[in-house]
Amino acid sequence: MDALAAAGIKNEHIFVDKKSGATIARPGLQEALTHVRDGDVLIVHTLDRLGRTARDTVNMVHDLKERGGCPDPG
């Protein structure tokens, strides 16, 4: 949180979940995803914060790419 603030990220653009990544109900992630637009950068503390499983994480990356929120790694 301190590093994000030091980088100039406004508090209203920081979304936090206090629950385990094992649960589907992650309001912070869901709210962040409603704000992600083409050209935005989505930063997660660790990949397990993005998806419950490897498959969930890969699916999330594909969904973001389709929305224009993820650069082509190639």
C-alpha positions, 0 to 999 in steps of 0.5 A: 500500500505504501509503495502504491501511494509513493508511486502516486496511486490515489486511494480511490484507485486502490482496491483491497480484499481481506478474504482468502483468494480461495473464496469467490466473493472478492469484492475488492477484485470485482470492484477493481475489474469494473474500473479497468479500462484499455491501457490501464495497469492492474497490479496484484500483490501475488497471482493467487489474488487474481484467481483461485486456481491456475485456470482461474488466473489464466482465464482472468488474463484472457478476459482482460486481454479481450477487454484491451486491459492486458498487453500482448506478451508476444 
